[in-house]
Amino acid sequence: MCSASSSPRPRAPAPGIMPPVAAPPRAAVPAAVVPVGPPAVALGDDPAAPPPVPDPPEPIPPEPYPPVRIPPP
């Protein structure tokens, strides 16, 4: 006697439809390589140049009116 198996058979795909294909295994992508050595100098920066001069502090504008003086009692 031929008993039906408990697991259903995989159905054949309909004609004209490609069966799903497993994607090929991806190559392991190496982590970002950290360069070893002196820090890189950005283009346009001259390491021998003097440091940039900071901007002078902005002058404090004068008060629009004189301070109020309270007369003594």
MOZIBEL-V572047 format. One record per residue. N is the residue number from 0. RES is the residue in one letter. SS is DSSP state (H for helix, E for strand, C for the rest). Layout:
BEGIN
N/RES/SS
N/RES/SS
END
This chain:
BEGIN
0/M/C
1/C/C
2/S/C
3/A/C
4/S/C
5/S/C
6/S/C
7/P/C
8/R/C
9/P/C
10/R/C
11/A/C
12/P/C
13/A/C
14/P/C
15/G/C
16/I/C
17/M/C
18/P/C
19/P/C
20/V/C
21/A/C
22/A/C
23/P/C
24/P/C
25/R/C
26/A/C
27/A/C
28/V/C
29/P/C
30/A/C
31/A/C
32/V/C
33/V/C
34/P/C
35/V/C
36/G/C
37/P/C
38/P/C
39/A/C
40/V/C
41/A/C
42/L/C
43/G/C
44/D/C
45/D/C
46/P/C
47/A/C
48/A/C
49/P/C
50/P/C
51/P/C
52/V/C
53/P/C
54/D/C
55/P/C
56/P/C
57/E/C
58/P/C
59/I/C
60/P/C
61/P/C
62/E/C
63/P/C
64/Y/C
65/P/C
66/P/C
67/V/C
68/R/C
69/I/C
70/P/C
71/P/C
72/P/C
END
